Amino acid sequence: MLDLSKISSTADSGLERRLPPAFEGLDLNFCRNPTCASYGVPPDPFKRPNGAPPAPPGVLRGEVSGAKHAEFFQCPTCNKTARIKNNKAVWEEYKRLERLQELDPTVPSCRSKDCFAHGMSPDAHPEFYRRYGKTANGDPRFQCGLCKKTFSVGKPARRHLRSDKNRVIFKMLCNDVSLSKICKITDTSYRDLYGKIDFFHDQIQGFIAQREDFGRVDFEEVGSRFATDSQTLMLNRPTKRKRTPVAVQHLCTAHHRSGYIMEAAFQFDPSMTMEQAEAQALAADEEDVSVAFRQHARVWTQSEFDQYLFKLRKQKKIPNTELYQLPHEGALVRYDIMQCAHALRLREMLSGTDAPLLLMMDDDKGLQLAFQAAFVDEIQQRRADLAVVSFDKGMTNDARNQVVSAGQSLLAGLTGTPIGAIRELSNQDYAQLVDFANYMLLAGWPMDKGKRFAFSRKSEPNKVVRIPTWRPRRSTMSAARLLRRATLRSVDSYFHKFRSNVRFAARPAISTGSTGHVWDKHYLYKPEMMAKMVQIYRFYHNWCDPGADKQIPAMRIGLARGRVYERDFM
C-alpha cells in the first residue's frame, strides 16, 4: 500500500489540502469498497489546480466534492463515494473508549487529578511517595511528595457507612428496579445512591482493566462471529423551558457464540461540558471550516447542532426541530465518529487472532463504511467478511410464526424431509440441512447484491443478508453457509435484556396530548448516570449473570473459570 506520508515534495508544501491529514498514523479517507482494486489505497490529499505540480506517479487521485460539512471522496476506479472523516476526532474518541476499558481508577495514588503522580501507585513509583502513618482502622497512609496530599490504602468500601447495602443495590440496579424504589426499599437517599453508582463504576473499571485480556482468548475454538447494532436510549428533558427528551445512541458488539459484549459505546462524554465545547470551537475560530478539517470535531456544539437541525428541517427530513435537543450536562459525541472509533476498538481486541472473522451488522451505511475502513487489512487478506443483516422488526408474533412455518414447509419440499423430522433434528444436523437447501436456492447468486434467507427464525423473520466483501470466485456452499450464519441475535438479545433489566432504559411512552413528545417518570435527568449504567450492566451481563447452561459469557469465551460475585469486585 502506498504511504503518502513518505512522499516529500517541496512543491506540494504550498498546496491546499482537499483531504484532512492523518493523525497518529490513522487515516480513514480512501475508497471503502472492498470489491474495488483501489480499496484501502490512500489518494492524493492535495488540490491541484491548473498550473500546480501534478501528483506523484502512481498516486490515486479521484474527486472530492460535496457541500461543506458533507464532503465525500469518489473513487476513480469504481466510482463509489465515501464521506470524508476527521481523523483527529476519530482518534480522540477511540482513545476515550479505550480508557473506559483499560484505565484502572482503583489503583492507589495521589488523589489530586492535577498532580503529576495521579494514577501512579506507590508500588510502581515509590519515588513520589513516603509512608505517613496509619488510619484509625490500621490502613497504611501515604503522602505525595509533589503536592503533599495524603491518602490511605485499604478495602474499597471502607468509607461506606452502610456497605452492607451495596450488594442488594447493585442487584436491583441490574434487575428492573427504578432509582426511586431502590431508595425506598434500602432507605437510601438519592445522593448516597448516586455515590454508590459512582463506586460500582470505578470498581468495575478496575476489575475490567485487570481481567479483560482478549489475547488469552482462542477465537478459533470459541468462534469468531461478531454482531454489531445500536439502540436509542432516552433521557428526560434537561430543563422545564423545553420539555423534550434527549436521544442518545447505545452501540454494542457481541460475540455470537458466547454472548459476551466486546464493546458498549454510549454517545455521551461526561468528561467535558457544553460550555467547554463551545469555548474550544470559539478559540479555534473554525466556524467557516468544514467539520472534516477542524481541530475540535468530536462532539456537537449547540450552535452546530441548531444549524444541523435547521438544515434537516429545510430539507423536510424531520417535521419539527423542537423534538430534538442536546444534553445540558456533558457533551454529545458525533455518531459517525463514534462508529469509526467503535470499529477500531473491535479491531484492536481481535488483533491477536488469525481466525477468519465474520463481522455482522445492522443495515446502517455509516456503520458498514466504518467497519470497511477499520478492517481494511483483514478484508484485503481475506481473513474477514462483512455481513449486513436486515429483517422485518415490526411483525407481530402470529406473523412471525407464519413466516417460520412457511420456511419449514419449503425446507421439507426441497429436501424431502418431513416437517416432524425437521423439528426433531439437532442443531448441527438442522444447519447442514439448511445449508444444502440454500445451496440449491442460491445457484451462483452474487451475495454482494443481498439475498433473502428462506428459512427464517422467529427472531429474524424475512431476513435478508448482503455480503459487501463477497468475491465472485467463492463457492456456492460458502454463500449458503454465510446466509445461514449471518445473524444479529446475540446483540439484539442483549439490547432486549438491557431494556428489560435497566428500568430507565425501557422504551418511552408517546404522549397522546402532545404529538411526538415522550416522557417517563423513571427516566434519568443526569446523562452521566446512564453512561455509567451502560458500563455497569455490560459487566453484570458478561461476568455475573449465568444463563440456562449455568455459565456466564466470560466463561463461554474463555476469560473466566466461574461466576463473579459482588464480593469479588467490591
Buried (B, 14 or more C-beta within 10 A) or exposed (E): EEEBEEBEEEEBEEBEEBBBEBBEEBBBBBBBBBEBEBBBBBBBBBEBEEEBEEBEEEBBEBBBEBEEBEBBBBBBBBEBBBBBBBBBBBBBBBBBBBEBBEBBBBBBBBEBEEBEBBBBBBEEBEEBBEEBEEEEEEEBBBBBEBBEBBBBBBEBBEEBEEBEBBEBBBEBBBEBBBBEEBBEEBEBEEEBBBEBBBBBBBBBBBBBBEBBEBEEBEBEEBBBBBBBBBBEBBBBBBEEEEBBBBBBBBBBBBBBBBBBBBBBBBBBBBEBBBEBBBBBBEEEEBEEBBBBBBEBBBBBBBEBBBEBBEBBBEEEEEEEBEBBBBBBBBBBBBBBBBBBBBBBBBBBBBEEBEBBBBBBBBBBEEBBBBBBBBBBEBBBEEBBBBBBBBBBEEBEEEEBEEBBEBBBEBBBEBBEBEEEEBEEBEEEEBBBBBBBBBBEBBEEBBBBEBBEBBBBBEBBBBBBBBBBBBBEEBEBEBBBBBBBBBBBBBBBBBBEBBBEBBBBBBEBEEEEEEEEBBBBEBBBBBBBBBBBBBBBBBBBBBBBBEEEEEBBBBBBBBBBEEBBEBEEBB
